[in-house]
């Protein structure tokens, strides 16, 4: 009998969630491509099969062996994906797509990938490639789309893609990860050093962030969510890039400071733990692999003392550089070590996520087709809030059309927030970012968050309430009022 291949730490976290919650859409990762032009569905299905055959991660199942999960790689012929084809009308397309992205994978018995081709018109299709997070991450979209392009081009010519063998497969990484990190009970191991750092870094951090929710937190999170878009223009983005250069930081650190400042202004306090995903691809041999390498880090942001925005950015720099040096500590092992109060109502250690989406998948090219990546709302929320950023094309044509800045979306749990509150929060973030980009040396408390309409409404409503209370008091009080007040 061959030795049992362990799961990576990240995979084990996904597997455990799957066991507890059951099959569901929470960790589905969709890639939706609108294909306009002459499409060969047979060649596309063969190309998908080529990619699946190349990557063991896409044909791995995860059986339970004596209470422990294991990786079992299926033969390429057995795991060959079927390109499910379905005609849809333009009116039905959103409903059908919303249903398909919520497909529930059976990780123990079937490969974690599914493909659907929706035919809208003879020359227009939507391709959905749905992969469970246990087998992919955001960075995997780049090798996925590039290799799909190469395989489709070859199949149109009647040939298989001419690829060099991959230097490693995902199972090799899973074994290597455990060997490198070592036993956490060994004080000389990397795992022990990482856990010691994070234990000190997160000591005393709030377990649950006080967010301005519309509704009380339920005993068990439903996982349901939606998103609202936001963004800012090229000029604002250019100012953020300049500030990052001046402070020796990155734009990610700048927007992290902005989100932390926003949450503080909204009542979350001055100790703001935020989650962030790091690629986890610390060796170039992993760059072309499709798999789950990302690790989640907790970035604790200190907004106390009403710093200037520039000072807050420098604080995020210090925190992030230290965190980056300890990015290999698996998040699930950190949770086990810190032992926060376990709850089904909220995510442990942080409830607000920051993410920079990988824009590489927009470079997909298929012969004879115009390809556009479509965003799709999966209707799920892994966190209370997730701020997702994606720098858009800075080319002159895009800039002149107002698309050369930052595009983003705020994903929110519908357990806690309504759409109007989420939209208002996103608008306030944009307002804060624009002010901070122009005046980075002003204190973060000085930036105006309210729109002119909000200020007018607030002042009008407050005056109405004050007049009403004054009248009530005068009607029941024997004392005269002075300057309109009792």
N, C-alpha and C positions, 0 to 999 in steps of 0.2 A: 504493500500500500504506500502511495506517495505521501510525503509529509504534508500536514495541513498547513495551508498558507494563511497567515493571519491577515486581518484587515488593518489598514492604516488607522491611526487614531481618529482622523476625520471621518473615515468610512464607518468606524465603530459607533461614532456619535449618531450618524444617520441611521444605522441599523437599529440602534437602541430606540430611537424615536419611532421608527417603523414598527417595532415590536410593541411599544406602549400605545401608540395612537392608532395603529392599523394603517392599511394602505390608504393613501389620500394624496391630494394635490399640493400640499404645503411645500414640498421640496422638489417640485417639477421645475425644470429649466427649459423654457421654450425658445426656439429660434424660428421666427416666421419670416419667410421670404416671399415677396410678391414678384412673380416671374412674368414678364410681358414679352411676347414674341413666340418664335417657333420652338416648342419644347418636345423632346423625345422622352416620354415617361419611362420607356424600357431602359434607355441608357442611364436615366437618373436613378432608377432602382438598382441597376448594376453598380453604379458609382457609390451609392450608399452602402451596398454590400462590400465593396472594396474597402471603404473606410472602416466598417465594422470588423472586417477580417484583419485589418492592419492593427487595430487597437484592442487588446484583450479586455480592457476596461469596459468596452461596449458589449461584450459578450460574456460577462461574468455574472453568475448568480451567487446568492449568499445563503446557503442552507444553514440550518441550526443543527450543529453536531454536538450532542450531549450538553446542550445549554449554551454552547459557545458558537459564534458565527465563524464561517470560513469562506474563503473565496474558491469558487469552482469555475474554471474557464471552459466554456462550451466550444465545441468544434465549429469552425466557420460555416460549414454547411448547415448545421443545426441552428445556428444563431442568425442565419441570413435574414435580414429584415424584409418585411413585406411593405411595399409602398401602397398603403390603402388609398384608393381613389374614390372621389365622391363629387358629383356635380352639385353646385349650389348656386342660388340666385344671389345677386348683390344684397338684397334685403335680408336674406337668411344668413349671410356670411358671418356677421358678428356673433349671432347666437350659436352657430355651429362651431366657430372657432373657440368661443368661451367654453363650450362643452368639451371639446377635444383637449384643451390644455389642462383640464381637470381629471384626465385619465389617471386611474389608480394602478400603479405598477405592483406586480407580485414579485418582489425581489428574491424570494427563495427559489422560484421556479422559472422565471422568464427574464430575458435580457432587459437591461434598464434603458432601452431606447425604442422609440416608436415613431413612425413616419406616416404622414398623411398629406395627400395631394388634393387640394380642393380646386375644381375646375369652375371658374366663374364665367369664362367665355372661351371660344376656341384658341385665342391667343393670350389669355390671361389666367394664371393659376396662382394659388397660394400654397407654398410648401411649408408644412409644419414639421420640424424635427424636435421631438420632445424627449429629453433625457433626464433621468432622475439624478439629483445632486450627488448621489453616492458614486456616480461615474463621471462627473464633469464639474467644471467651475467656469467662472466668467472668462478667465484667460484661455480656456480650452476652445473658445469660439474661433480664435485665430487659426490654430492648426486644423480645426474641423472644416471651416469654410475654404481654406486654401487647398486642402487635400481633396475636398469634394469637387472643387473646380478642376483640379488636375485629373481626377478620376473620370469626371463627366466628359472632359475634352478627349481623353483617351478612348472612352467607350463610344463616343460619336464616330471615332475613326476606326472602330471595330477592334480595338486592342485593350489590353489591361494596362493600368498605369505602371510605369517603370520606376518603382521606388526602391531606394536603398533600404535594407532592413533597419528597423528602429534599434538604437543601441541598447535600450532597456524597455521593459514593460512595467505597467503599474504595480504588479505584484512584487517585482524586484525592489521598487521604491518602498513598498510597505515593509518588507523585511529589512531593508537598509535603514529605514527610519528608526526602527526599534533597536537595531544594533548600535547606531550612532548615539541615540539619546540615553541608552542604558537604563539601569534599574534606579528608580527614584529613591530607593532605600540605601543606595551606595552613595555616600557623601561626595565622592570624587566624580560622579557621573554628571553629564550635561543636564540630564533631567533634574537632578537635585539642585543644581545651580540655578536653572531657570525657575523652578518652583520657589526657591528662596527669594529670588529677586521679586517675583510677582506677589509673593506673600507680603513683602515689605511695601511694595508700591501701592497695593490696593488696601492696605490696612486702614480701617475706618471709613472706607468709601460707602456712600449710601447704597443700600441694597435695592431700593426702589426709588427711582427719580420722581419727584413731585411734578407731574405734568398737568397743564391746564385742560383736563379731560372734560368732556360734556356729560359723561356718565360714570357711575362708580365701577370699579374694576370687578368683573364677575369672578366667582370662585375658580372657574376653569375657562381659560381662553378658548374661543371658538376657532381661532386661526383665520377668521374672515377679514378681508380688508379691501381697500380700494386705493386709488392714487389720484393726485392732482398734479398737473404740470406747472413748472415755473421756469424762469430763466432771466438772463440779463444780456445786455448788448455787448458788442465788440469793444467799445470804448471802456466800459467797466471792466471787462475781462482783461484788457491790456493793462489797466491800472493795477489789477490784482497780480498779474504776472510781474510787473515792475516792483511791486511791494515784496513779492516773494524773492526776487533777485536781491533787493536791498537788504533783506533780512537773512539771506542765506537759507531760505526755506523752500517749500514747494507750494503750488497753488492748493493742493490738498490740505496742507497745514493751515493755509489762510482761510479756506472755507470751514475747516474744523473750528477755528477760532470764532468765525461768524456764527456758526450753529450753537456753540457753547454760549456765546454772548446773548444770542436770541433766547435760549432756554432760561438763562439766568434772568433776563428781563421779563420773562413770562412766569416767573415764580418758582423755578426749579432749584434755586439755591446757587451757591458759588462753587460747589464741588460737583463737577459734571462728568461722570463716566460715560464715554461714548465707545461703541463697538466699531471696529474697522477690520476689513479683510486684507490680509497680505498674501501675496501670490504663492509663497511657499516653494517656488521653483528656484532653489538655491544652487542648482547645478545646470549647466547648459544642456546636458543630455536629456533634461526633462522638458525643454522648450517646445518640442514637437509632439509631446504626448497629450492625449485627451485623458483627463482624470481629475480627481478631486484632491488638489494640492493646497488649496487656500487654507489659511489658519486665521482665526478671529482673535484679535488683540483688544484689550480694554485700554483706551486712551483716557486717562484721568485729567481733566482740564480744570485748572484753578482760575476762576474769574474774580477772586476776592480783591478788595481794595480799589475797585473801579479803575482798572488799568486803562491806558490808551489802547487803541486797537493794535498798534504796532507792538506794544509791550505784550499783549495777549498772544500775538502771533509768535513772538520769541519764546513765550512759555510753552506753546504747543511744540515748537522745535525741540526744546530740551526734553520734553516728555516723549515725543515720537522717536528721537534718536536712541534714547535708552530702551524704549519698547522694541525698536527694530533689532537691537542687539540680542534680544531675547524672544524673537519671533517664532522660534522653533518649538516653544513650549505648547503642546497641544491644549486647546481650549478645554476639552472635556476633562483632561487630567488636572488642569488648574481648578476647575469647579469642584472636582472631587477633593482636592487638597485644601481649598479654602472653606469648603462646606458651608456655603450660604444657605439660608433657610429655603428648603425646597418648596416650591409652589407650582401648581398647574396654572396659575393666573398670570404669571409674568416670566420673562426671560431672566436667567441668573446673571448677576454682576453688571449688566447694563440692559437698558430697554430701548435705547435710541441707537440706530446704526447709521454709519456713513459709508458711502461706496462711490468709487469712480468706475463707471462702466468702461469696459474695453471696447474701443471704437474700431479695432482691427477687422471685425467681422463685416464692416461696411465695405471692405475692399473686395468682396466676393465677385467673381467674374465668371459667367457661363456663356459659352459661344452661342450667338444668335438670340441672346436674351438680355433684356434690361432687368437688373436685379435691384430691388429696394428692400431694405430690412424694415419690417413692420413691428412696431411696439404693440404688445398685447398685455392686457390687464388680466392676471391669473385669478384675481379675486381672493387672494390669500394675503395674510400678514404674519410674518415670522416675529415681528417686533411691534412695540407700541407705535414707533415712528421709524421710518428709514428715509434719509435724505440721499438721493441718488443723483450724482452729477456726471455730466458727459460734455466735454468741451467740443463745440461744433466746429465745422469747417471755417477756418479764418480767411479763405480765399476772397478776393475782392467782390466777386459776384455774390457770394453768400453774405458778405458783410453789408453790401448795399441793400440786400433784401432783409436785413435785420436778423440774419442767422449766424453771424460770426462770433457770437459770445459763448455763453454757457447755457446749455439746455439741462433741465433737471426735472425730477419728479419727487413728490413727497408721498411715500407709501404710508398708510395709516391703518390702524386697527379699528374696525367699525364697532368693536366692543366698547371703545372709549370715545371715539371722535365721530362727529358728523362731517359731511362734506364741506359745509360752510366754514366750520372751524379750521379744518385742514387747509382749505384754500386761503383763509385769512392768515394762518400761520406762515404759509409759503410766501404770500405777498409781503408779510412783515420781514421775512428773511431777505427778500430781494431789496426791500427798502433799506434795511440795515447794511447790506453789502454795498449798495451804491453809495451810501453816506460814508462808510468806512474806506471805500476805494478812493474817494476824493479827499477825505480828512482822516488819514490813519493815525494822526497824533492827537486826536481828540479822545476823551474818555468814552468808553463804550456806553455809559449811561446817558450820554448826551445825544445819541442818535435817535431821531424821531421814528417811531414804529407805526404810528397811526397815519392813515390817509387823511386828506383834507375832509373827505366825506365822513369818516369815522369821528374825527374831532368835532365837526359840526353837530353830528348826531348825538355824540356824548354830551356836549355842552348844552344842547337843546333839551335832551331828555333829563339831564341833571337839574336844569332850571325849572322844568315842569314839575319834577318830583319835589324840589325845594319849595316852590310856590304852593303845591298841594299840602305839604306837611305844615307849612306856616299857617295856612288857612285852617287846617284841622286844629292846630294848637291854639290859635286865636279864638276859635269857636268854643273851646272847652276850658280856656284859662281865664281867670279873673284879672290877670296882669296885662297891662298894655304892651304892645310890641314897640321896639325901638329899631328904626332903619330896616323894617321888614322882618326883624327877628324877635322872638319872644324874650 
